[in-house]
């Protein structure tokens, strides 16, 4: 015990030294473990230490070299893009105040299905950038358009999300476009074009739909009513995208919301999708 | 005195552990998870059920500096419930977390979009809504990571609901 007590001041001193080290801004040291961020080409260069002295001129050069490497990933994002893929989607079509009657709101969904992904995006423009240890956070805007099929044939009865096959269905398609604001972060690795992006867009869609619904969701005995957009109609469109771009591959979690009129009926269409796509830039 | 010595002895290695900084990279982790749900409907009736199972999370961490990082993640669970609802449940989440680092250790807060896929003998349903949560954990320089995450999904079905999720994970980060 006495020996331990004698060691105590030394241990406290050691702990103090460790604290002092952590208080210094930690440009990663060259002695970190293999695979640590210091070994990535885009990482900050090692801070000058007694073991690895650096000249003032060498450090900016190393930073510039690192930035040049990850900047290539950003440069590769330049241009317009088309994304083709497939995913799992749930879409729900609702008619609040059907035929103008309050409280009558037929709702038809697809209970989830496999869908194709068709998307087009213009060149990204950035209005603010914040530096990261590797890469940057960029706030920007561009225009995104997409095409999708509308295919719902399960009417909601006693469950707000899963419908039943009651013989009703609505089919159609829509072409949507929206200017969007986004934040893009990356690259994840200095020499790999891996980015995360979150985008929100507000725009318009051309919608065409037709089919039948039961006016009151649970009443199978009543006659079905036809719904028809009578050609292509303009609708409001909101889109939210959560994306992980890995080189040319895209993993996207998306939600789309459309609202407009099909004939005399006001409708909304909500879509949630998890998709995998391939990006072609030009 | 003995206690003080013990504290110092334990603290010194901890400080060494805490020296490393976070790193960029993909992470994959999994472990036990549990959810507790209480639903109160407009007619005054209520349902309460809890579920437990396994969860897996994939994430991408972007380091701002040695103290802060941004983490984008996707989680998926497979659980079995008991209580007023007996079903197989899968909870999913797409979230974005801001982490404050203390060496290898972090505290994080996140926002996310939550989904619950519930399937029993008679029907299946998918519900979704926003939510938030918090996490604590450690990421070692060799890649080993662990975390404990608390989630509070909101309004997946009705305003009068309370949902709490807990996810304990061990995994790996590829720096």
Interface residues (C-beta under 8 A of the other chain):
Chain A: X1 X4 X5 X7 X8 X11 X12 X14 X15 X18 X19 X21 X22 X25 X26 X28 X32 X33 X35 X36 X37 X40 X90 X111 X112 X132 X133 X134 X135 X137 X159 X160 X161 X162 X185 X186 X188 X189 X194 X196 X198 X242 X244 X253 X255 X272
Chain B: X1 X2 X4 X5 X8 X9 X11 X12 X15 X16 X18 X19 X20 X21 X23 X24 X25 X26 X60 X61 X62 X63 X64 X65 X66 X70 X72 X74 X94 X96 X103 X113 X115 X123 X124 X125 X126 X127 X128 X141 X142 X143 X157 X175
